[in-house]
């Protein structure tokens, strides 16, 4: 693929748009009338409603701190008792107010109330142009209600943006969804790559497009953006944005949950439960930004961006000065704390080949012995997984596993241990033999690869090595 770099402000490396000053995503309720198969959160009863004056004070506090945009989300924000009052009050304060909805509760009454409240924009979720596909993702009957809601918004001249995830059932024909939205007279459509949290992670194989299609999908979206038949933008396609400045979380974007606690990022709040101790109903917004969780997130994010994969040669030089004999690099594995801290740890997957090329260049320089693991693309001698044949792991109890990483993921150990049985006899254990069979089936279907970086469910490995990009 040719080296594509696009100069544009119509897309973002983050899943949330930024504003000129500070943007707040406010999940005003946990309640939702749907159970979408890709949702990051679980619908539940919200905590008791605060007095409406406390919500108004919270908006005032945000405005004082420099917040210029508030995006009301949920759950489903149209289920929130004070939603129209919040919009009106926010507009009086000079804050841009947008609202995101699944569209099923948009009717003549609710759309008129949104219009009268002077809402700036309404974001409606629509993930396919075919009823059956959209309803599979969001629930039976949702498609027709959502389409009717979009038509009503346009009838009352409310700015309407369509929000769509890029998923297995639409990524091949995104232009059809764009054309469909154009026919609905929507003002804009925005696409986002799904995030591996909540129901989306649970339904990974049904939701996520193949990772090796990522760049092609980005190119398609950029082509659709340039067509200008309707305003098209997209999130989470960093490769195409040379102006990407890193994570805006904890600086220009904040998330507030239904209890009023603040997080530097909606997605990280979901993954790590990263919230302030205090809440906006009891403290000023600007004072909450001094909370440890916000400050610590800023520090962690700076370290990742400044000191990670872009300057591997500095670590090689440093090790050389220490007179180390060798340095070996490895792509991290999505287990344990690494998975919990995914967004802090892992380089962008689309950078994988460039990182591998950098490592190969460092290896050839021979200033110090450099080698690397889990960069299979560059190893023509890769023979497949040696686990359970030429490599074994033994834990502190003496139980044997065919692989350290898979032992961590699957608790895959022999019943016996090396303190009571001969090592060779343990290799006949069911767990070792079964792993060999599982890996043989995986290899037969997907080719060589490391099962530890493949998708695993219920002790079955069911994907090819995502880093095998030949």
N, C-alpha and C positions, 0 to 999 in steps of 0.2 A: 504494500500500500504506500502511496506517495505521502510524503511528510506534509500533512495538512495542518495549517494554522489559520484560524479565522479571527479576524478583528471585529468584535461585536460586543455590544452590551446587552444583547437580548437573551443571554443565557447565563447560568450560574453554576459554579462548582458545588454549591450548597443546594439542599433540597428546598430551601426557603429563600424568597426574594429579599433583597435588602432595600432600604430606603435612604434618603439623603442623611438623615440623622440616626434615629434608633427605631427599630421595628419590634413590636411585641406581638407574639402569637398567644392569644389568651384562650385556653380551653375552658370556657365558662361553665361547662357541664360535662359530666361523665356519661349522662344518659344518651342512648342512641336507639333508634327504632329498627336498625339493621344489624346484621352480623356478617360483614363483608369478609371474604376469605383472605384478604391481604391486609387487613387492618392492623395497625401497630398496637392498639390498645383494646382492652376488653371492656365492653359496656357494663356499667354498674351504677348503683344509686350514688348520686353526688352527696357530699356532706350537706348539712342543713344550710338553706339559703341564708345569706347575710341580709341585713336590712339594706334596702336599695341605696340608701345614702352612703353606705360603706363602699358600694361599687362606684358611686359617683366620686367619692373621695379618692379611691384607687386610681381612677382616670385622671383626676387632677394631679395626683402624685406622679403619674407617668409623664404627663405633659410638662411638669416642672423639671423633670429629669432629662428632657430633650426628646421624648418619644414623639414622633410625628406620624406614625402609622400603627394602628392596632387591627390585627386580623382576628376576628372572633371565630373560634372553632370549637370542637367538642371532643368526644361525642357528637351529637347533632345539635348545633346551637339554636335551631328554631324550636327546640324543646325547652329552652331556658325561659323562665317566666319574665325576666326583665330585658330580654334581648332588644326589643324595639326602643325601650327607654335608654339603654346603654348607647345605642347608635345615635340617638338624638342628642344625648348629653356630650358624647365624644365630639360630635360635629360642632356643637356650641363652643367647645374648647379649641377648635381649630385642628383637631386630629383627623387624619384620613382614616375612615372606618371601612373595612371590608369584612365579608363574612363568607365562610366556606360551608357548603351544605351538600348532602347527598341528593338533594333535589326532589325527594319524594313528598315533602311537606309543603312544597310551593303550590299554592292555590290562589284563587282570586283574592281572598282575604289577606293571606300572608304577604303576597307580592305587593298589594296596595300599601300595606303597613310598612314594608321595606322602602317603597318609593316615598311615602310621606315622611319617613324618618330621615330621608336624604342620604341613604347609604351610598358610598362611593362606587363600590363594585361588589358583585356577587360571584363567587366561584362555585361552579356546579360540577360534581363528579360524573363523568361519562367515559366509560372505558372500552366501548365497542359500538359499532354502527348497527350490529345485529342484536335483536332482542334477546335471543337465547344465550348469546355469549355474555352480554352485560348482566343478565339475570343470574347466570351461573355464578358470577363473581360477587354480586351484591344482593341477590335474593329475588324470588319470583315476583313479577309484577312491578319491579323497580324501574325498568326501562321506560315503560309507557308513562308512569308518573313523572319521571325525570324529564322526558321530552316535553310533556305538557307544561312542566314548570319552566323550562327554558323558553318556550313559546310565550308564556305569560310575562316573563321578565322582559322580553323584547316588545311585547304589546304595550307595556307600561314604560318603555324606554329606559330600562335599568341596564347599566353596563354589565355584560355577562361574559365571564371567562370560563371556558371548559377546562377542567383539570383531569388529566388522564395518565394512568401509569402505562409504561411500556411493558407489555406482558406477552406470554406465549401465544395468545390468541389474536394479537393485533400487530406485533412487531414487523411482520412481513409486508403488511399493507397499510402502513400508517397514513398514507395519502388518502385512503378511503375515509378514515375518520376525519381528516382535515376537510375533505369535500363535504362530508355529512354535516359537520359543524358550520360550514359556510352556508349550506342550504337552510340551516336553522337560524341563520343571521346572527350567530354568536360573534362577539367582538374580538375574541382571542381564544387560542387554545395553547395550553402549556403541557408538556410531557415531562415525566420524571421516571428515572430508573427506580424500581422498587428497592426497599431497604429490608435487610434480613433480620426483622424483629417481629414479635407477635405472631399473628396468624399467617403472615407472609412467609415467615421462616418455617412454620408448621406445614404449609402447603407449597414449599419451595419448588418441587418438581412440576407443579401445575401452574405456577405463577411466573417464575423467572425465565426469560429468554436464555439461550445458550450464551455463556460468558464470552465465547470466542466470536460472537456476533456483535459485540459491544461497539466496536469501531465502525462497522458497517451501518449499524443503527444510527450512530452519531452522524455519519455522513448523510444518511437519508434525512434526518431531522434538519441538518444544516441546509440541504437542498430545498426542503419544504419551507424553511424560514425565508430563503431567498426568493421563493416564488411569489410571495406577497399577495397571494389570493385571499389570505386572511392572516392576521398577526399570529405567528407561530414562535414559541420560545421553548426552552427546555432546561431542565436542571440535571445535575449530576453527570455531565459529560465533559469532564475537565480537559480531556485531550484537545478539545477544539477551542479552548479559551486561553490564549497566551496572556490575557490580562488577569487571570485568576490570582487573587491576592491571598489565598489561604482562607481559613475558617473565620467567619464573622461572629461565631457564637461567643457570647459573653462580652461582646463589644458593641456590635451593631444589631444583633438579634438576641432576643430573650424569649423564653417560653414561660407562661404562668399557668399552673394547673387550677382545677376547680376549687382547691382549698386555698388558693392565693399564693402558693409557694413558687419561687422563681428558680428557673434552671437556665444555663447558658445555651441549651439546645433541646428542642423537643425530642429528637431521636436519641440523644444521649440520656435524657431524663428517663426514657423508656428502657434503655439498655442497662443503665447504671444506677437508676434512682437518684440522680444527681440534682438535689434541690436545696434551697436555703432552708435554714431552721425556721426563720420567721416568715411572715406572709404579708401581703399588701393590704390586708384589712386591719392590721395592727401596727404596721411600720411604713415609713415612707419608701417609695420604690428605690430612690437613689441610695438610701442606707442599706438596703438589701444587697446592692451590688458590691458591697464590701464584705459580704459573707465569704467564709472560707471556701465553699464549693465553687463560687464564681472565680475567686482569685486563683485557686489551685488549678482550675480548668484552663485559665489563661496561661499559666506557667507551663503546664503540660503541653498545650497546643503549640506554644512557642518552641519548645524543645524539639518536638516532632518535626516541625517545618524547617528549623535552622540546622539541626545536627544529624539528620537521618541520611537517607539513601543518595542524596545528590552529591555528597562529597566523600565517598568511600575511600578515595585515594588518600585523604587526610588520616584516616584510621590506619591505613597501610603504612604510611610514612611514620606515624606515631609508634606503631609496633616495631618498625625497623629501628628507630632510635632506642627503643627498649631492648634491642638485640634479641627479640623473639625469633625463634627458628621458623615459625610458620604462622599464617593466619588463615582461617577458613570461615567463609560466609555461608549462611543458610537462610532461605526464605522461611518466615515464621509459619507455624501450623496453628490452625484455628481450634485450639483447645485451651481449657483452663483460663488463667488470667489473660492470656493473649486474646482469646475470644471475647472475654468480658470487656477488654480494653481495645477492641478491634480498631476503632477509629483513631486511637492514639498510636497504635503499633504498626499497622500494615501500610506499606507504600501503596499508591494507586495501582491496581492490577494491570491497568493499561500501560504502566511503565515497566512491566516485567522484562520485556525483551531488551529495552534500553539498559536496564540494570545488569542483565546478564552479559550484554556486550561490554559494559564497563568492567565487569569482573573478569571477563576473558582477556580484555586488554591489560588489566592489572596482573593477571596470571602470566601473560607473555612478557611483561616488563622484567620479571625475574629479579627485582630489587630485593625481594623477600619471597619465600615460597607462599603462593596464594592459591587456594582451591575453594571450591564452593559446592554446596549441596542444593538439591531441589531446584536446579536450573536445567532440567532435562533437555530442553530444546538444544542446548549447546553440547550435549553428550551423545555422540553417534554410537558409543559403545553401550548405551543403556540397554540392559537385558530384561528389565522388568523388576518386580519386587523380590528382594532376597529374603524377606521376612519368613521365618518358619523353615528356612532351608540353610541359609548361610549366616543369618543373623538371628539372635535371640536376646530377650531381655529377662532378667531375673530381679524380682523385687526383694524388699528387705525380709519378707517371710520365706524367701526361697522358692516361690512359685514362678513358673516360667511362662513367658508370653512370646509370640512370634515377632512382636514389634513394640517398642516402648510407646510410640504414639498411639497405636491401636489399643494397647493395654489401658491407656489413659481414657480413650474414647469409649471403649466397649467393655472394659473390665474383663479382658480376654486372657485368662490365666489357667494353667493346669490346676487340677484339684490337689495333686501331690506337690511335694517340695523337695529341693535338692538335699535337705538335711536328713530325709528319711528314705529317699529313693535315688537310684542311679540316674544321672542326667540323661543317658540315652533312652532309658525306659520312659522318662517323662515326655520324650519327643513323640511317643505313640499316643499321648493323651488326646482326647476328643477335640479340645480347643485348638491344638496345633494342626491336627489332621483336617479339621473343618475349615480352618483359615486357609490352608493350602488349596482346598477345593473352591472356596469362595473367591480367592485371588485368581485361580485358574479360569473360573467362569468370567470374572471381570476382565481378565487379560484377553480371553477369547473374543469377548464382545467389543471391548474398547481399545485393546492394544496395550503396549507397555505403559507403565505409570506407577506412581506411588499411591497406594490405597489410602494413606493417611491424609492426603489432600483431596481425596474424592468425596463425593456425597455418600453418607452412611446413614442407614435407617434400619432399626431392628436387626442389627448385626448383619446387614446385607449391604455390600458395596455396589452402588448402582450408577456410577458415572465414570467417564474417563478422567484422567488426570487433567485438571483445569490449567495446569502450567505446561502441558504438552501441546505446544502451539504450532507444530510443524504443519 
